Amino acid sequence: MTSLLLRDARLVPVEAGHRVPDAPVDVLVEHGTVTAVGPGLARPDGVEEVDGGGRWLVPGLWDAHVHMAQWTLASQRLDLAAVRTPEEILARVTEWIADYPGFPVIGWGHRSGAWERDVTVSELDAVSGDTAVVLISGDGHHAWLNTTALMHLAMPVRDSVVRETEWFAAYPRLATLVGNDGTSPEAYRRTLDHAASMGIVGFTDFEFGASRADWLERWSQGCDTLRVRWATYADTLEDVIAAGLRTGDPLLGPPLGDDRLTMGPLKIISDGSLNTRTAWCCQPYADAHRLEYPAGQPNQPPEELRRLLARAHGAGLEIATHAIGDAAVADALAAYAETGARGSIEHAQLVGRDDVRRMAGLGIRGSVQPAHLLDDRDLTEKVWPDRTERCFAFRWMLDDGVTLALGSDAPVSPLDPWLAMAAAVHRSADEREAWHGEQALTARETLAASVDGQPTVAVGSRGDLVLLDADPLAPAASAADAATVLRNMSVALTVVAGRVVHHSA
């Protein structure tokens, strides 16, 4: 932690009704904490000074849900986000193999939920030969592999895609195909620098197949730019408990403890996704005739979910439960109530009205990713046409007292907090009207849900600051205009624990 004097910055009021000075002020950060706010502050000896130039100051932004290794790798993968049919994908794979002979093909981003047919391994084999091909869906919940890749990853040969738990278990073995170059310390530092340029000061890392040793090693190799909360999965839970780690504890023990790298929650993936048609719902999908499980299904028996919650809660860990369908949300809330566990519902994409109230009553956070609604709008209308008003129900949550935490789920959506905020405010990415605009939030509400619970910058605040080139709460004629301001926001300065980690000047 270092110290910093930021001069001539305009405070942005995070809380509704909070009054801030009309004129710019100076902000002093000492040893990672704001110790003074006001005009004409004296600069202590040895403290770095930065001129804010009358720009707007907010607390540091957080992304509450990131898969950091996958996001870091995304730039090196075949981008399939724009394809619309299986035939287009096969053509892209054919071109990639011709351009890069002898190298495996790792694709990311296709959304098969809107396709009119299921794909097969055999048709991928026909265009790929002996080249290993792994095409990961945009939601991360299934992958289309050819036979060579299935065999290399020690998976049973079949003629269908690999879904859910089987895919999550296989994902870490991708390194045996492509190596770890994409997640080297240099690659991570580039990713962290990019996040800092967006005003991000911290994130919760939900990477699959990772261990705390991975982050300890990266931290020692210079990947210490931002705050990191590392989440465990069930396979590393006992190791975490044996180490005596509780949520919030530094991963680096004494005497090297650093509160920027801490233990996060236990992550449980309780159901699937909309795109893969595996989100667990109370009613069948509209195209249920195509599905093995017409209403989706849970990823583990109810008793296993409760065992994991009780085990983690008893050891002092919060739990982050992935639940997309309304049946999954209801069951997760019941498990929280029965075990006394605390934490979050991750995604909460489709919810029942009473379950939102129960979520508030239990004190369970809503960790949501608004940019997903931009991608899922059309598919939701197709497969959940009778329940769209209950999707991405941010207004219900906030009005009922649920604490919201915004994130990206990168690489499912870009690591961009301003895109997330804009999506929550306008709920449209094109010329169409807002999708269920009654569930929209205000710019101030989205900002408050993006700063990890920090208030307007004041004495006692964390020394995590972001200086903006425009006022994010400037009056706007419409939600679309407010969203445009957010989407086009530029960041002049990002500070973590008093240390400048991004400076555009």
PEGIJO-V990127 format. One record per helix or strand of 2 or more residues. SS is the DSSP state (H for helix, E for strand). FROM is the first residue (numbers start at 0). LEN is the number of residues. Records with the same first field share a line. If there is no record, write none. Layout:
SS=FROM-LEN  FROM-LEN
This chain:
E=3-8  24-6  32-6  47-12  60-6  77-2  104-6  132-5  141-4  161-2  199-6  226-6  260-9  318-5  342-5  364-4  403-3  464-4  490-6  498-5
H=67-7  85-14  111-3  120-8  146-6  163-15  180-3  184-13  211-9  233-9  287-3  301-13  325-14  352-10  370-13  387-3  393-7  416-10  436-3  442-6  478-9
